Amino acid sequence: MDQAAPAPTELIALSDGLPNQLEGHWPDRHCRQLTRLELHAYRCAGPARGRALVYAGGGYLQLVHDKEGVEVARWLNALGLDAYVVMHRLPGQDDGRGGVWPFDQALQDGLRCLDHLATLPPLPLLHVGLSSGGHLAGVMACQPHALQACGAVIAYAPLNANHRRYKAPAGKPDFPPPEKQAFYDAWPIGIAAEPHGLPRMPVFLAYALHDAIVPIDHALNFIKALQQTGGQVDAHVFADAPHGFALRELEGTQAQWPLLAERWIEARLAP
């Protein structure tokens, strides 16, 4: 690990396999070949008011570990949350045993993370994900696990319009590998006709209006479905934000999104 990088308080291995190896240098490290499920725990300075599972993006082809994982975790630490950056296996990637990880490997890994957190003293839980990590956060928000979160924070995520029946723009090619497309098809989050993909908790959304990588249709579909079904969504769309703005590219009105999210999180944590 780069000497300048903030070290996790604890690294928790939740499966067999060699330790994951990060590529690049802080603050732009990523992981392309996931060898095991790990939680990188970043704990807040004082007594924690809650916990968050943090899912980095990377298109289910890699994990953008620093920009959408560690930096998000440290932001949440400042709000009084212990944050756990999830390093999950990727669909269709070499499993090191002569096969590939199945289409729902990220979901299975997420459920194992919930199993682990369920063994800890109870605290309010949030799912927090950016880009494809936001899709996974949405998937996790739909699960009937005994440990239920109090909300999900999702930014510029391909929630539903990568599904074969709902694609935007129309005719967009399927995403390789086949297991990745199968995961999007199995879990379109926020489509009223697909009720298994409607979150069981309030959701905060932050999107870029002119995002060519993740069209705004993903957010609009989600908002419409929650309106139809009585769900709770606090949605924000920023005119000049680029895809992947995260906590760095905040030159436009998207500079407000962390503050808006902080207020929303505060309301979720309030007794």
C-alpha positions as CSV (number, residue, x, y, z in Angstrom):
1,M,0.0,0.0,0.0
2,D,1.2,3.5,-0.8
3,Q,2.8,5.1,2.3
4,A,0.7,8.3,1.9
5,A,-2.6,6.3,1.8
6,P,-4.8,6.3,4.9
7,A,-4.7,2.8,6.3
8,P,-7.9,1.1,7.3
9,T,-8.4,0.6,11.0
10,E,-9.0,-3.1,10.3
11,L,-8.9,-5.3,7.3
12,I,-11.5,-8.1,7.6
13,A,-11.3,-11.1,5.3
14,L,-14.7,-12.7,4.8
15,S,-13.7,-15.5,2.4
16,D,-10.8,-17.7,1.5
17,G,-8.2,-16.5,-1.0
18,L,-5.1,-14.4,-1.3
19,P,-5.3,-10.7,-0.1
20,N,-6.5,-8.3,-2.8
21,Q,-3.8,-6.2,-4.4
22,L,-4.4,-2.6,-5.2
23,E,-2.9,-1.0,-8.4
24,G,-1.7,2.5,-8.8
25,H,-1.0,5.1,-6.2
26,W,-3.0,7.0,-3.6
27,P,-5.4,8.7,-4.2
28,D,-6.2,6.8,-7.4
29,R,-5.7,3.2,-6.5
30,H,-8.0,0.6,-8.0
31,C,-8.4,-3.2,-7.9
32,R,-9.0,-5.2,-11.1
33,Q,-8.5,-8.7,-9.9
34,L,-10.5,-9.5,-6.8
35,T,-9.2,-12.6,-5.1
36,R,-11.4,-12.6,-1.9
37,L,-14.1,-10.7,-0.1
38,E,-12.7,-8.1,2.2
39,L,-14.1,-5.3,4.4
40,H,-11.7,-2.3,4.9
41,A,-12.9,-0.7,8.1
42,Y,-12.4,3.0,8.7
43,R,-13.6,3.9,12.1
44,C,-14.6,7.4,13.3
45,A,-12.6,9.2,16.0
46,G,-15.3,9.0,18.7
47,P,-18.1,6.7,19.6
48,A,-19.9,5.7,16.4
49,R,-23.5,6.9,15.8
50,G,-23.9,4.4,12.9
51,R,-22.2,2.3,10.3
52,A,-22.1,2.3,6.5
53,L,-21.2,-0.3,3.9
54,V,-19.5,1.6,1.1
55,Y,-19.6,0.2,-2.4
56,A,-17.1,1.7,-4.9
57,G,-17.9,1.8,-8.6
58,G,-15.9,0.6,-11.6
59,G,-18.5,-0.9,-13.9
60,Y,-18.3,-4.3,-12.2
61,L,-14.9,-4.6,-14.1
62,Q,-12.8,-3.1,-11.3
63,L,-13.2,-1.3,-8.0
64,V,-12.3,2.4,-7.9
65,H,-11.0,1.9,-4.4
66,D,-9.8,5.4,-3.3
67,K,-12.0,7.9,-5.1
68,E,-15.3,6.0,-4.5
69,G,-14.3,3.9,-1.5
70,V,-11.7,5.3,0.9
71,E,-12.6,9.0,0.4
72,V,-16.3,8.3,0.9
73,A,-15.5,6.3,4.0
74,R,-13.4,9.1,5.5
75,W,-16.2,11.6,4.7
76,L,-18.7,9.3,6.6
77,N,-16.2,9.1,9.5
78,A,-16.4,12.8,9.9
79,L,-20.2,12.4,10.3
80,G,-19.7,9.9,13.1
81,L,-20.1,6.7,11.2
82,D,-17.8,3.7,11.1
83,A,-17.4,3.0,7.4
84,Y,-16.6,-0.4,5.8
85,V,-15.4,-0.3,2.2
86,V,-16.5,-3.5,0.5
87,M,-14.1,-5.3,-1.8
88,H,-16.4,-7.8,-3.5
89,R,-15.7,-10.3,-6.2
90,L,-16.8,-9.3,-9.8
91,P,-19.3,-11.2,-12.0
92,G,-17.6,-13.2,-14.8
93,Q,-14.1,-12.6,-13.4
94,D,-11.6,-15.4,-13.0
95,D,-12.3,-17.1,-9.7
96,G,-8.9,-18.7,-9.5
97,R,-10.3,-22.2,-9.6
98,G,-10.7,-22.6,-13.4
99,G,-14.1,-20.9,-13.5
100,V,-15.6,-17.5,-13.2
101,W,-17.6,-15.8,-10.4
102,P,-21.3,-16.1,-11.0
103,F,-23.6,-13.2,-12.1
104,D,-24.7,-12.5,-8.5
105,Q,-21.4,-12.8,-6.7
106,A,-21.4,-9.1,-5.7
107,L,-24.9,-9.7,-4.1
108,Q,-23.7,-12.8,-2.3
109,D,-20.7,-11.0,-1.0
110,G,-22.9,-8.1,0.2
111,L,-25.1,-10.5,2.1
112,R,-22.0,-12.0,3.8
113,C,-21.0,-8.4,4.8
114,L,-24.4,-8.0,6.4
115,D,-24.0,-11.3,8.2
116,H,-20.7,-10.0,9.6
117,L,-22.1,-6.6,10.8
118,A,-25.1,-8.5,12.4
119,T,-22.6,-10.0,14.9
120,L,-21.6,-6.5,16.1
121,P,-23.5,-4.4,18.7
122,P,-26.5,-2.8,16.9
123,L,-26.1,0.6,15.3
124,P,-28.1,2.3,12.5
125,L,-26.8,1.1,9.1
126,L,-26.6,2.9,5.7
127,H,-25.7,1.5,2.2
128,V,-23.6,4.0,0.3
129,G,-22.6,3.5,-3.3
130,L,-21.3,5.4,-6.3
131,S,-21.6,4.5,-10.0
132,S,-21.9,0.7,-10.3
133,G,-21.4,0.6,-6.5
134,G,-24.6,2.6,-6.3
135,H,-26.4,-0.2,-8.3
136,L,-25.1,-2.7,-5.7
137,A,-26.2,-0.4,-2.9
138,G,-29.7,-0.4,-4.5
139,V,-29.6,-4.2,-4.8
140,M,-28.7,-4.5,-1.1
141,A,-31.4,-2.1,-0.1
142,C,-33.9,-4.6,-1.5
143,Q,-32.8,-7.6,0.4
144,P,-34.9,-9.3,3.1
145,H,-32.0,-9.7,5.5
146,A,-32.4,-9.6,9.2
147,L,-30.1,-6.6,9.4
148,Q,-32.0,-3.8,7.7
149,A,-30.5,-0.4,6.9
150,C,-32.1,2.9,7.7
151,G,-31.4,4.3,4.2
152,A,-29.2,4.2,1.1
153,V,-27.1,7.0,-0.5
154,I,-26.7,6.5,-4.3
155,A,-24.9,8.7,-6.8
156,Y,-24.7,8.5,-10.6
157,A,-25.6,4.8,-10.6
158,P,-26.8,2.5,-13.4
159,L,-29.8,1.4,-11.4
160,N,-32.1,0.1,-14.1
161,A,-31.6,1.4,-17.7
162,N,-28.9,-1.2,-18.4
163,H,-31.6,-3.9,-18.2
164,R,-32.5,-5.4,-21.6
165,R,-36.1,-4.3,-21.3
166,Y,-35.4,-0.7,-20.1
167,K,-32.2,0.3,-21.8
168,A,-31.4,4.0,-22.3
169,P,-30.5,4.9,-24.9
170,A,-32.6,2.3,-26.7
171,G,-30.5,-0.3,-28.5
172,K,-27.5,0.1,-26.3
173,P,-25.4,-3.1,-26.6
174,D,-25.3,-5.6,-23.8
175,F,-22.3,-5.3,-21.4
176,P,-19.6,-7.9,-21.4
177,P,-19.0,-10.2,-19.7
178,P,-22.3,-12.0,-19.9
179,E,-22.5,-12.4,-16.1
180,K,-22.4,-8.6,-15.7
181,Q,-25.3,-8.1,-18.1
182,A,-27.1,-10.9,-16.3
183,F,-26.7,-9.1,-13.0
184,Y,-28.2,-5.9,-14.4
185,D,-31.1,-8.0,-15.9
186,A,-31.7,-9.7,-12.6
187,W,-31.7,-6.5,-10.6
188,P,-33.2,-3.4,-12.3
189,I,-33.6,-1.2,-9.2
190,G,-36.5,1.2,-9.2
191,I,-38.9,-0.2,-11.8
192,A,-42.5,-0.5,-10.6
193,A,-43.0,-3.6,-12.8
194,E,-40.1,-5.3,-11.0
195,P,-41.2,-5.1,-7.4
196,H,-38.3,-7.2,-6.1
197,G,-36.1,-4.3,-7.0
198,L,-37.9,-1.7,-5.0
199,P,-35.8,-0.6,-2.0
200,R,-37.2,-1.3,1.5
201,M,-35.9,2.0,2.9
202,P,-35.6,5.7,2.1
203,V,-33.1,6.6,-0.7
204,F,-31.0,9.7,-1.4
205,L,-30.0,10.2,-5.1
206,A,-27.4,12.5,-6.7
207,Y,-27.1,12.5,-10.5
208,A,-25.6,14.4,-13.4
209,L,-28.2,15.7,-15.9
210,H,-26.0,15.2,-19.0
211,D,-24.2,12.1,-17.9
212,A,-23.5,10.1,-21.1
213,I,-22.2,7.1,-19.2
214,V,-25.2,6.8,-16.9
215,P,-28.1,8.5,-18.5
216,I,-30.5,10.4,-16.3
217,D,-33.2,7.8,-17.2
218,H,-31.9,5.6,-14.4
219,A,-32.9,8.2,-11.8
220,L,-36.1,9.2,-13.6
221,N,-37.3,5.6,-13.7
222,F,-36.5,5.2,-10.0
223,I,-38.3,8.4,-9.0
224,K,-41.4,7.4,-11.0
225,A,-41.5,4.0,-9.5
226,L,-41.2,5.3,-5.9
227,Q,-43.9,7.8,-6.6
228,Q,-46.2,5.1,-7.8
229,T,-45.5,2.7,-4.9
230,G,-45.3,5.2,-2.0
231,G,-41.5,4.8,-1.5
232,Q,-39.3,7.6,-0.1
233,V,-36.7,9.2,-2.4
234,D,-34.8,12.5,-2.0
235,A,-33.5,13.1,-5.5
236,H,-31.0,15.8,-6.8
237,V,-30.0,16.4,-10.4
238,F,-27.0,18.7,-11.2
239,A,-26.8,20.4,-14.6
240,D,-23.1,20.6,-15.0
241,A,-21.8,17.6,-13.0
242,P,-19.6,15.1,-14.9
243,H,-20.0,11.4,-14.4
244,G,-18.0,10.2,-11.5
245,F,-18.0,13.6,-9.6
246,A,-17.8,11.8,-6.3
247,L,-16.3,14.1,-3.6
248,R,-13.7,15.7,-6.0
249,E,-15.2,17.3,-9.1
250,L,-17.4,19.8,-7.3
251,E,-16.9,23.0,-9.3
252,G,-20.6,23.4,-10.2
253,T,-23.8,23.2,-8.1
254,Q,-22.9,19.6,-7.4
255,A,-20.7,21.1,-4.7
256,Q,-23.9,21.0,-2.6
257,W,-24.5,17.3,-2.8
258,P,-22.3,16.2,0.2
259,L,-24.0,18.8,2.4
260,L,-27.5,17.7,1.2
261,A,-26.5,14.1,1.8
262,E,-25.2,15.0,5.3
263,R,-28.5,16.6,6.3
264,W,-30.4,13.6,4.9
265,I,-28.1,11.1,6.8
266,E,-28.6,13.2,10.0
267,A,-32.3,12.7,9.7
268,R,-31.9,9.0,9.2
269,L,-29.7,8.7,12.3
270,A,-32.0,10.8,14.5
271,P,-33.7,8.7,17.2
